[in-house]
Amino acid sequence: MDTGKTILTFLAGAATGAVAALLLAPDSGKKTRERLRSRAADAAGVAKEKILEGLDALESALEEE
């Protein structure tokens, strides 16, 4: 499995686990939605960083050829 698929699989698993944990937690609906929004924003930031890193690596690899 290549690095990109590994990272994507990890992020998908982490997101699924976070959502499941929040939905099963005994908090109010409003508080749960706030937590989901926060976690989703965090995950989006991490995903964006990883995508940019991957694009940089791809660009470097293409320049070397």
PyMOL Python script that loads the backbone (N, CA, C, O; Angstrom):
from pymol import cmd

cmd.read_pdbstr("""\
ATOM      1  N   MET A   1       0.859  -1.176   0.000  1.00  0.00           N
ATOM      2  CA  MET A   1       0.000   0.000   0.000  1.00  0.00           C
ATOM      3  C   MET A   1       0.901   1.233   0.000  1.00  0.00           C
ATOM      4  O   MET A   1       1.844   1.314   0.787  1.00  0.00           O
ATOM      5  N   ASP A   2       0.619   2.175  -0.864  1.00  0.00           N
ATOM      6  CA  ASP A   2       1.459   3.355  -0.914  1.00  0.00           C
ATOM      7  C   ASP A   2       1.098   4.340   0.198  1.00  0.00           C
ATOM      8  O   ASP A   2       0.073   4.201   0.865  1.00  0.00           O
ATOM      9  N   THR A   3       1.953   5.320   0.376  1.00  0.00           N
ATOM     10  CA  THR A   3       1.802   6.269   1.479  1.00  0.00           C
ATOM     11  C   THR A   3       0.496   7.046   1.403  1.00  0.00           C
ATOM     12  O   THR A   3      -0.152   7.272   2.424  1.00  0.00           O
ATOM     13  N   GLY A   4       0.110   7.453   0.211  1.00  0.00           N
ATOM     14  CA  GLY A   4      -1.129   8.219   0.052  1.00  0.00           C
ATOM     15  C   GLY A   4      -2.349   7.447   0.506  1.00  0.00           C
ATOM     16  O   GLY A   4      -3.222   7.994   1.179  1.00  0.00           O
ATOM     17  N   LYS A   5      -2.415   6.175   0.139  1.00  0.00           N
ATOM     18  CA  LYS A   5      -3.548   5.352   0.551  1.00  0.00           C
ATOM     19  C   LYS A   5      -3.524   5.106   2.053  1.00  0.00           C
ATOM     20  O   LYS A   5      -4.570   5.060   2.700  1.00  0.00           O
ATOM     21  N   THR A   6      -2.325   4.950   2.601  1.00  0.00           N
ATOM     22  CA  THR A   6      -2.198   4.733   4.044  1.00  0.00           C
ATOM     23  C   THR A   6      -2.700   5.944   4.813  1.00  0.00           C
ATOM     24  O   THR A   6      -3.438   5.806   5.789  1.00  0.00           O
ATOM     25  N   ILE A   7      -2.301   7.124   4.376  1.00  0.00           N
ATOM     26  CA  ILE A   7      -2.732   8.359   5.043  1.00  0.00           C
ATOM     27  C   ILE A   7      -4.241   8.527   4.916  1.00  0.00           C
ATOM     28  O   ILE A   7      -4.914   8.872   5.887  1.00  0.00           O
ATOM     29  N   LEU A   8      -4.768   8.285   3.731  1.00  0.00           N
ATOM     30  CA  LEU A   8      -6.211   8.419   3.514  1.00  0.00           C
ATOM     31  C   LEU A   8      -6.988   7.436   4.379  1.00  0.00           C
ATOM     32  O   LEU A   8      -8.012   7.791   4.962  1.00  0.00           O
ATOM     33  N   THR A   9      -6.504   6.210   4.463  1.00  0.00           N
ATOM     34  CA  THR A   9      -7.157   5.203   5.294  1.00  0.00           C
ATOM     35  C   THR A   9      -7.127   5.606   6.759  1.00  0.00           C
ATOM     36  O   THR A   9      -8.124   5.467   7.468  1.00  0.00           O
ATOM     37  N   PHE A  10      -5.984   6.106   7.211  1.00  0.00           N
ATOM     38  CA  PHE A  10      -5.868   6.552   8.598  1.00  0.00           C
ATOM     39  C   PHE A  10      -6.835   7.698   8.886  1.00  0.00           C
ATOM     40  O   PHE A  10      -7.534   7.682   9.899  1.00  0.00           O
ATOM     41  N   LEU A  11      -6.876   8.678   8.010  1.00  0.00           N
ATOM     42  CA  LEU A  11      -7.764   9.824   8.227  1.00  0.00           C
ATOM     43  C   LEU A  11      -9.230   9.402   8.229  1.00  0.00           C
ATOM     44  O   LEU A  11     -10.021   9.894   9.035  1.00  0.00           O
ATOM     45  N   ALA A  12      -9.587   8.499   7.335  1.00  0.00           N
ATOM     46  CA  ALA A  12     -10.975   8.019   7.294  1.00  0.00           C
ATOM     47  C   ALA A  12     -11.323   7.277   8.577  1.00  0.00           C
ATOM     48  O   ALA A  12     -12.413   7.458   9.122  1.00  0.00           O
ATOM     49  N   GLY A  13     -10.416   6.452   9.061  1.00  0.00           N
ATOM     50  CA  GLY A  13     -10.653   5.721  10.306  1.00  0.00           C
ATOM     51  C   GLY A  13     -10.741   6.649  11.501  1.00  0.00           C
ATOM     52  O   GLY A  13     -11.593   6.477  12.373  1.00  0.00           O
ATOM     53  N   ALA A  14      -9.852   7.636  11.535  1.00  0.00           N
ATOM     54  CA  ALA A  14      -9.872   8.592  12.642  1.00  0.00           C
ATOM     55  C   ALA A  14     -11.170   9.397  12.647  1.00  0.00           C
ATOM     56  O   ALA A  14     -11.762   9.626  13.701  1.00  0.00           O
ATOM     57  N   ALA A  15     -11.602   9.819  11.480  1.00  0.00           N
ATOM     58  CA  ALA A  15     -12.848  10.583  11.381  1.00  0.00           C
ATOM     59  C   ALA A  15     -14.044   9.736  11.795  1.00  0.00           C
ATOM     60  O   ALA A  15     -14.928  10.206  12.511  1.00  0.00           O
ATOM     61  N   THR A  16     -14.067   8.499  11.347  1.00  0.00           N
ATOM     62  CA  THR A  16     -15.169   7.602  11.707  1.00  0.00           C
ATOM     63  C   THR A  16     -15.209   7.372  13.209  1.00  0.00           C
ATOM     64  O   THR A  16     -16.277   7.406  13.820  1.00  0.00           O
ATOM     65  N   GLY A  17     -14.055   7.140  13.797  1.00  0.00           N
ATOM     66  CA  GLY A  17     -13.986   6.927  15.242  1.00  0.00           C
ATOM     67  C   GLY A  17     -14.411   8.157  16.026  1.00  0.00           C
ATOM     68  O   GLY A  17     -15.117   8.049  17.029  1.00  0.00           O
ATOM     69  N   ALA A  18     -13.981   9.322  15.569  1.00  0.00           N
ATOM     70  CA  ALA A  18     -14.345  10.559  16.257  1.00  0.00           C
ATOM     71  C   ALA A  18     -15.849  10.805  16.196  1.00  0.00           C
ATOM     72  O   ALA A  18     -16.461  11.182  17.195  1.00  0.00           O
ATOM     73  N   VAL A  19     -16.438  10.594  15.035  1.00  0.00           N
ATOM     74  CA  VAL A  19     -17.884  10.790  14.887  1.00  0.00           C
ATOM     75  C   VAL A  19     -18.645   9.799  15.759  1.00  0.00           C
ATOM     76  O   VAL A  19     -19.602  10.172  16.437  1.00  0.00           O
ATOM     77  N   ALA A  20     -18.226   8.545  15.743  1.00  0.00           N
ATOM     78  CA  ALA A  20     -18.901   7.532  16.563  1.00  0.00           C
ATOM     79  C   ALA A  20     -18.803   7.881  18.044  1.00  0.00           C
ATOM     80  O   ALA A  20     -19.787   7.769  18.775  1.00  0.00           O
ATOM     81  N   ALA A  21     -17.637   8.299  18.484  1.00  0.00           N
ATOM     82  CA  ALA A  21     -17.454   8.652  19.892  1.00  0.00           C
ATOM     83  C   ALA A  21     -18.344   9.829  20.282  1.00  0.00           C
ATOM     84  O   ALA A  21     -18.946   9.828  21.356  1.00  0.00           O
ATOM     85  N   LEU A  22     -18.424  10.818  19.419  1.00  0.00           N
ATOM     86  CA  LEU A  22     -19.246  11.988  19.728  1.00  0.00           C
ATOM     87  C   LEU A  22     -20.733  11.656  19.729  1.00  0.00           C
ATOM     88  O   LEU A  22     -21.485  12.149  20.570  1.00  0.00           O
ATOM     89  N   LEU A  23     -21.150  10.823  18.790  1.00  0.00           N
ATOM     90  CA  LEU A  23     -22.570  10.480  18.721  1.00  0.00           C
ATOM     91  C   LEU A  23     -23.003   9.591  19.881  1.00  0.00           C
ATOM     92  O   LEU A  23     -24.167   9.620  20.281  1.00  0.00           O
ATOM     93  N   LEU A  24     -22.096   8.816  20.415  1.00  0.00           N
ATOM     94  CA  LEU A  24     -22.434   7.925  21.521  1.00  0.00           C
ATOM     95  C   LEU A  24     -22.214   8.569  22.891  1.00  0.00           C
ATOM     96  O   LEU A  24     -22.587   7.993  23.913  1.00  0.00           O
ATOM     97  N   ALA A  25     -21.618   9.744  22.915  1.00  0.00           N
ATOM     98  CA  ALA A  25     -21.361  10.440  24.177  1.00  0.00           C
ATOM     99  C   ALA A  25     -22.675  11.000  24.734  1.00  0.00           C
ATOM    100  O   ALA A  25     -23.549  11.411  23.971  1.00  0.00           O
ATOM    101  N   PRO A  26     -22.811  11.016  26.055  1.00  0.00           N
ATOM    102  CA  PRO A  26     -24.058  11.487  26.677  1.00  0.00           C
ATOM    103  C   PRO A  26     -24.128  13.011  26.826  1.00  0.00           C
ATOM    104  O   PRO A  26     -24.394  13.512  27.919  1.00  0.00           O
ATOM    105  N   ASP A  27     -23.895  13.741  25.753  1.00  0.00           N
ATOM    106  CA  ASP A  27     -23.985  15.201  25.786  1.00  0.00           C
ATOM    107  C   ASP A  27     -25.263  15.648  25.078  1.00  0.00           C
ATOM    108  O   ASP A  27     -25.947  14.855  24.431  1.00  0.00           O
ATOM    109  N   SER A  28     -25.562  16.928  25.218  1.00  0.00           N
ATOM    110  CA  SER A  28     -26.731  17.476  24.535  1.00  0.00           C
ATOM    111  C   SER A  28     -26.476  17.531  23.032  1.00  0.00           C
ATOM    112  O   SER A  28     -25.328  17.491  22.589  1.00  0.00           O
ATOM    113  N   GLY A  29     -27.537  17.621  22.263  1.00  0.00           N
ATOM    114  CA  GLY A  29     -27.414  17.685  20.811  1.00  0.00           C
ATOM    115  C   GLY A  29     -26.617  18.888  20.348  1.00  0.00           C
ATOM    116  O   GLY A  29     -25.799  18.781  19.434  1.00  0.00           O
ATOM    117  N   LYS A  30     -26.850  20.040  20.976  1.00  0.00           N
ATOM    118  CA  LYS A  30     -26.140  21.254  20.588  1.00  0.00           C
ATOM    119  C   LYS A  30     -24.646  21.104  20.836  1.00  0.00           C
ATOM    120  O   LYS A  30     -23.831  21.454  19.982  1.00  0.00           O
ATOM    121  N   LYS A  31     -24.293  20.590  21.993  1.00  0.00           N
ATOM    122  CA  LYS A  31     -22.882  20.418  22.332  1.00  0.00           C
ATOM    123  C   LYS A  31     -22.224  19.404  21.394  1.00  0.00           C
ATOM    124  O   LYS A  31     -21.080  19.591  20.978  1.00  0.00           O
ATOM    125  N   THR A  32     -22.939  18.344  21.066  1.00  0.00           N
ATOM    126  CA  THR A  32     -22.413  17.329  20.152  1.00  0.00           C
ATOM    127  C   THR A  32     -22.170  17.920  18.773  1.00  0.00           C
ATOM    128  O   THR A  32     -21.137  17.653  18.159  1.00  0.00           O
ATOM    129  N   ARG A  33     -23.106  18.719  18.276  1.00  0.00           N
ATOM    130  CA  ARG A  33     -22.937  19.350  16.965  1.00  0.00           C
ATOM    131  C   ARG A  33     -21.749  20.304  16.964  1.00  0.00           C
ATOM    132  O   ARG A  33     -21.008  20.369  15.983  1.00  0.00           O
ATOM    133  N   GLU A  34     -21.562  21.043  18.054  1.00  0.00           N
ATOM    134  CA  GLU A  34     -20.414  21.946  18.153  1.00  0.00           C
ATOM    135  C   GLU A  34     -19.108  21.158  18.103  1.00  0.00           C
ATOM    136  O   GLU A  34     -18.160  21.555  17.426  1.00  0.00           O
ATOM    137  N   ARG A  35     -19.066  20.050  18.819  1.00  0.00           N
ATOM    138  CA  ARG A  35     -17.860  19.211  18.803  1.00  0.00           C
ATOM    139  C   ARG A  35     -17.616  18.630  17.418  1.00  0.00           C
ATOM    140  O   ARG A  35     -16.477  18.592  16.952  1.00  0.00           O
ATOM    141  N   LEU A  36     -18.678  18.177  16.755  1.00  0.00           N
ATOM    142  CA  LEU A  36     -18.531  17.633  15.406  1.00  0.00           C
ATOM    143  C   LEU A  36     -17.973  18.681  14.450  1.00  0.00           C
ATOM    144  O   LEU A  36     -17.087  18.386  13.648  1.00  0.00           O
ATOM    145  N   ARG A  37     -18.490  19.901  14.535  1.00  0.00           N
ATOM    146  CA  ARG A  37     -17.993  20.976  13.673  1.00  0.00           C
ATOM    147  C   ARG A  37     -16.520  21.239  13.929  1.00  0.00           C
ATOM    148  O   ARG A  37     -15.737  21.402  12.993  1.00  0.00           O
ATOM    149  N   SER A  38     -16.148  21.277  15.196  1.00  0.00           N
ATOM    150  CA  SER A  38     -14.758  21.536  15.557  1.00  0.00           C
ATOM    151  C   SER A  38     -13.844  20.426  15.050  1.00  0.00           C
ATOM    152  O   SER A  38     -12.794  20.693  14.465  1.00  0.00           O
ATOM    153  N   ARG A  39     -14.249  19.192  15.279  1.00  0.00           N
ATOM    154  CA  ARG A  39     -13.423  18.052  14.834  1.00  0.00           C
ATOM    155  C   ARG A  39     -13.342  18.007  13.311  1.00  0.00           C
ATOM    156  O   ARG A  39     -12.290  17.691  12.755  1.00  0.00           O
ATOM    157  N   ALA A  40     -14.439  18.318  12.641  1.00  0.00           N
ATOM    158  CA  ALA A  40     -14.436  18.311  11.173  1.00  0.00           C
ATOM    159  C   ALA A  40     -13.493  19.384  10.637  1.00  0.00           C
ATOM    160  O   ALA A  40     -12.772  19.155   9.666  1.00  0.00           O
ATOM    161  N   ALA A  41     -13.500  20.548  11.267  1.00  0.00           N
ATOM    162  CA  ALA A  41     -12.596  21.618  10.847  1.00  0.00           C
ATOM    163  C   ALA A  41     -11.145  21.204  11.063  1.00  0.00           C
ATOM    164  O   ALA A  41     -10.290  21.458  10.214  1.00  0.00           O
ATOM    165  N   ASP A  42     -10.866  20.569  12.194  1.00  0.00           N
ATOM    166  CA  ASP A  42      -9.509  20.091  12.469  1.00  0.00           C
ATOM    167  C   ASP A  42      -9.082  19.057  11.431  1.00  0.00           C
ATOM    168  O   ASP A  42      -7.972  19.119  10.903  1.00  0.00           O
ATOM    169  N   ALA A  43      -9.961  18.119  11.146  1.00  0.00           N
ATOM    170  CA  ALA A  43      -9.650  17.066  10.172  1.00  0.00           C
ATOM    171  C   ALA A  43      -9.435  17.659   8.785  1.00  0.00           C
ATOM    172  O   ALA A  43      -8.556  17.214   8.046  1.00  0.00           O
ATOM    173  N   ALA A  44     -10.228  18.653   8.432  1.00  0.00           N
ATOM    174  CA  ALA A  44     -10.071  19.296   7.129  1.00  0.00           C
ATOM    175  C   ALA A  44      -8.717  19.992   7.042  1.00  0.00           C
ATOM    176  O   ALA A  44      -8.066  19.959   5.998  1.00  0.00           O
ATOM    177  N   GLY A  45      -8.298  20.615   8.125  1.00  0.00           N
ATOM    178  CA  GLY A  45      -6.986  21.266   8.146  1.00  0.00           C
ATOM    179  C   GLY A  45      -5.855  20.268   7.975  1.00  0.00           C
ATOM    180  O   GLY A  45      -4.914  20.509   7.219  1.00  0.00           O
ATOM    181  N   VAL A  46      -5.948  19.149   8.676  1.00  0.00           N
ATOM    182  CA  VAL A  46      -4.923  18.104   8.560  1.00  0.00           C
ATOM    183  C   VAL A  46      -4.913  17.537   7.147  1.00  0.00           C
ATOM    184  O   VAL A  46      -3.849  17.341   6.559  1.00  0.00           O
ATOM    185  N   ALA A  47      -6.090  17.277   6.606  1.00  0.00           N
ATOM    186  CA  ALA A  47      -6.179  16.733   5.247  1.00  0.00           C
ATOM    187  C   ALA A  47      -5.578  17.701   4.235  1.00  0.00           C
ATOM    188  O   ALA A  47      -4.875  17.286   3.313  1.00  0.00           O
ATOM    189  N   LYS A  48      -5.856  18.985   4.407  1.00  0.00           N
ATOM    190  CA  LYS A  48      -5.313  19.990   3.491  1.00  0.00           C
ATOM    191  C   LYS A  48      -3.794  20.001   3.549  1.00  0.00           C
ATOM    192  O   LYS A  48      -3.131  20.066   2.514  1.00  0.00           O
ATOM    193  N   GLU A  49      -3.234  19.939   4.770  1.00  0.00           N
ATOM    194  CA  GLU A  49      -1.780  19.902   4.924  1.00  0.00           C
ATOM    195  C   GLU A  49      -1.187  18.683   4.228  1.00  0.00           C
ATOM    196  O   GLU A  49      -0.181  18.794   3.526  1.00  0.00           O
ATOM    197  N   LYS A  50      -1.806  17.521   4.420  1.00  0.00           N
ATOM    198  CA  LYS A  50      -1.295  16.286   3.818  1.00  0.00           C
ATOM    199  C   LYS A  50      -1.386  16.337   2.297  1.00  0.00           C
ATOM    200  O   LYS A  50      -0.486  15.862   1.603  1.00  0.00           O
ATOM    201  N   ILE A  51      -2.454  16.904   1.784  1.00  0.00           N
ATOM    202  CA  ILE A  51      -2.597  17.029   0.330  1.00  0.00           C
ATOM    203  C   ILE A  51      -1.515  17.939  -0.226  1.00  0.00           C
ATOM    204  O   ILE A  51      -0.904  17.629  -1.249  1.00  0.00           O
ATOM    205  N   LEU A  52      -1.275  19.063   0.445  1.00  0.00           N
ATOM    206  CA  LEU A  52      -0.237  19.981  -0.018  1.00  0.00           C
ATOM    207  C   LEU A  52       1.139  19.336   0.050  1.00  0.00           C
ATOM    208  O   LEU A  52       1.956  19.525  -0.852  1.00  0.00           O
ATOM    209  N   GLU A  53       1.406  18.570   1.114  1.00  0.00           N
ATOM    210  CA  GLU A  53       2.679  17.852   1.222  1.00  0.00           C
ATOM    211  C   GLU A  53       2.817  16.847   0.080  1.00  0.00           C
ATOM    212  O   GLU A  53       3.886  16.720  -0.516  1.00  0.00           O
ATOM    213  N   GLY A  54       1.743  16.143  -0.217  1.00  0.00           N
ATOM    214  CA  GLY A  54       1.765  15.174  -1.307  1.00  0.00           C
ATOM    215  C   GLY A  54       2.004  15.834  -2.654  1.00  0.00           C
ATOM    216  O   GLY A  54       2.752  15.317  -3.484  1.00  0.00           O
ATOM    217  N   LEU A  55       1.370  16.972  -2.869  1.00  0.00           N
ATOM    218  CA  LEU A  55       1.569  17.700  -4.123  1.00  0.00           C
ATOM    219  C   LEU A  55       3.002  18.194  -4.249  1.00  0.00           C
ATOM    220  O   LEU A  55       3.585  18.142  -5.332  1.00  0.00           O
ATOM    221  N   ASP A  56       3.574  18.673  -3.144  1.00  0.00           N
ATOM    222  CA  ASP A  56       4.972  19.102  -3.153  1.00  0.00           C
ATOM    223  C   ASP A  56       5.899  17.938  -3.479  1.00  0.00           C
ATOM    224  O   ASP A  56       6.835  18.085  -4.266  1.00  0.00           O
ATOM    225  N   ALA A  57       5.639  16.783  -2.875  1.00  0.00           N
ATOM    226  CA  ALA A  57       6.460  15.601  -3.135  1.00  0.00           C
ATOM    227  C   ALA A  57       6.326  15.169  -4.591  1.00  0.00           C
ATOM    228  O   ALA A  57       7.313  14.796  -5.224  1.00  0.00           O
ATOM    229  N   LEU A  58       5.115  15.218  -5.118  1.00  0.00           N
ATOM    230  CA  LEU A  58       4.890  14.854  -6.515  1.00  0.00           C
ATOM    231  C   LEU A  58       5.611  15.819  -7.444  1.00  0.00           C
ATOM    232  O   LEU A  58       6.239  15.402  -8.417  1.00  0.00           O
ATOM    233  N   GLU A  59       5.520  17.097  -7.143  1.00  0.00           N
ATOM    234  CA  GLU A  59       6.190  18.102  -7.961  1.00  0.00           C
ATOM    235  C   GLU A  59       7.699  17.892  -7.940  1.00  0.00           C
ATOM    236  O   GLU A  59       8.351  17.980  -8.980  1.00  0.00           O
ATOM    237  N   SER A  60       8.256  17.619  -6.772  1.00  0.00           N
ATOM    238  CA  SER A  60       9.694  17.364  -6.656  1.00  0.00           C
ATOM    239  C   SER A  60      10.096  16.131  -7.452  1.00  0.00           C
ATOM    240  O   SER A  60      11.123  16.132  -8.130  1.00  0.00           O
ATOM    241  N   ALA A  61       9.292  15.088  -7.370  1.00  0.00           N
ATOM    242  CA  ALA A  61       9.595  13.852  -8.097  1.00  0.00           C
ATOM    243  C   ALA A  61       9.546  14.081  -9.603  1.00  0.00           C
ATOM    244  O   ALA A  61      10.371  13.543 -10.342  1.00  0.00           O
ATOM    245  N   LEU A  62       8.591  14.872 -10.056  1.00  0.00           N
ATOM    246  CA  LEU A  62       8.483  15.149 -11.488  1.00  0.00           C
ATOM    247  C   LEU A  62       9.633  16.019 -11.982  1.00  0.00           C
ATOM    248  O   LEU A  62      10.087  15.859 -13.115  1.00  0.00           O
ATOM    249  N   GLU A  63      10.107  16.938 -11.143  1.00  0.00           N
ATOM    250  CA  GLU A  63      11.224  17.800 -11.519  1.00  0.00           C
ATOM    251  C   GLU A  63      12.519  17.010 -11.628  1.00  0.00           C
ATOM    252  O   GLU A  63      13.387  17.361 -12.427  1.00  0.00           O
ATOM    253  N   GLU A  64      12.665  15.950 -10.837  1.00  0.00           N
ATOM    254  CA  GLU A  64      13.879  15.140 -10.851  1.00  0.00           C
ATOM    255  C   GLU A  64      13.991  14.311 -12.121  1.00  0.00           C
ATOM    256  O   GLU A  64      15.097  13.952 -12.524  1.00  0.00           O
ATOM    257  N   GLU A  65      12.876  14.003 -12.752  1.00  0.00           N
ATOM    258  CA  GLU A  65      12.904  13.164 -13.961  1.00  0.00           C
ATOM    259  C   GLU A  65      13.342  13.913 -15.169  1.00  0.00           C
ATOM    260  O   GLU A  65      13.414  13.342 -16.258  1.00  0.00           O
TER     261      GLU A  65
END
""", "prot")
cmd.dss("prot")
cmd.show_as("cartoon", "prot")
cmd.util.cbc("prot")
cmd.orient("prot")
